[in-house]
Amino acid sequence: MSRLDGTLTESIASGRRRLLDLVTSLPAWTAVLLVWTGGRIVSTFWLALAFPLIGRALPENAIWGNDHGFLNFLTAWDGQYYEQISVHGYPTALPLDAAGHVAQNAWAFLPAFPFTIRMLTASTGVPFDVGAPAIALLAGLVATYLLHRLVRDRAGSSAAMWAVFFFTCGPLSFLLQVGYAESMFLALTFGALLALERRRYGLLTALGVVAAFTRPGALAIPLVLGVVALVRWISARRTAGVRSLDVFPVAERLRVVAAGVVMVAAGFAWPLIAAHVTGSPNAYLETEMSWWVNFIGRVDFTPLTPWFLIAARWLGAGGVLIVVFLLVAYPVWLLRRSTRRLGFTTVVFSAAYALYIFAVSLPMASTPRLLMPLAPLFGSPELVAKPWMRWTFVVCAVLGQPVLVAVLWLLGPP
């Protein structure tokens, strides 16, 4: 290597360090806001670049209605269901296909996000295609700040800023500004985890209940609460003996139980509401299963089997072995010392939420966005401590977003 090349490489490395030092030296909210804003500019650029291609990529009305404006492009795919719910509510009768099976319908989508948009549109007069991205943007900013707090408290400011970068500028970050409920669910989830770490059980309960009516998966929150409380109780018994009540008082135990019961009840409420309104006991389950038909046909739902079913169907025995490998490798990685530096609450949530996704969801185009609540793992020191690892992730983030905008938003529903 020539002296000039060495000097250039050293200058680039020095510039990177100065930039990172500058970002981490700013007040937390300022740094988060700058990174989030940069991410939204980049995502808007890629979405705007994809927008003119929609007519060539898909047939007429494939993802939206008759209005083909850019804002409608941001509320396409599942956004149409949220608009239907926001404007008209839920159907009282389940739609059926030609064979008499339940067809895809609005009951698959929970009400907190579309009803929030309804309150905004009713009070301000703005249309849905303005209100939905606006709420997603605001919720995404809140989620980003809470993610920073969650990671910073355990792994430090540098790891927190890297997690924020990958979250707001990564391949799926465009979902933080489209008419989907992801941003709202992420803000509620990260807020609930922070409330749990601070033992603010009233706030935890409120956030957990709203999350349960925003996106499926909120049952992971009371599961984490139960595990954390159990470990704390066992630790108190071992270290304090009869004085364990001083370490984990009865009053706090009762608040934990109450919070858990309320959040679990909220997590199971939506299928009961759907059954009551439609008069069909399995309205919600049959609606969810209607999305599975194109992938594995019509099957009976059995927890913990969907990933094996689709792996066996498309990849045979090799696919099943891949699933088994993931089931072993993921917990092993979570238990590594470097990952545990993110904190017990984050690690347990990452395990509980992944277990929920594995147990009840079918791997399909929507799976990557379902995994977005695992974003705190981006702050794992193992992923961000080594420069080559950091910049590998940066390259993947920069190059991955236009690819996923094209594949998931332009050609098929994420």
PESUL-V332820 format. One line per field, one symbol per residue. burial: b if it has 9 or more other C-alpha atoms within 8 Angstrom, else e. A space follows every 10 residues. Layout:
# PESUL-V332820
burial->???
This chain:
# PESUL-V332820
burial->eeeeebeeee eeeeeeeeee eeebeeeeee bbbebbebbb ebbbebbbeb bebbeeeeee eeebeeeeee ebbbbbbbbb bbbbbbeeee eeebebeeee ebbbbbbbbb bbbbbebbeb beeeebebbb bbbbbbbebb bbbbbbbbbb bbebbbbebb bbbbbbbbbb bbbbbbbbbb bbbbbbbbbb bbbbbbeeeb bebbbebbbb bbbbbebbbb bbbbbbbbbe ebbeebbeeb eeebeeebbe eebebbeebb ebbbebbeeb bbebbbebbe eebbebbbbb ebbeebeeee eeeeebbbbb bbeebbeebb eebeeeeeee beebeeebbb bbbebbbbbb bbbbebbbbb bbbebbbbbe bebebbbbbb bebbeeeebb eebbbbbbbb bbbbbbbbbb bebb
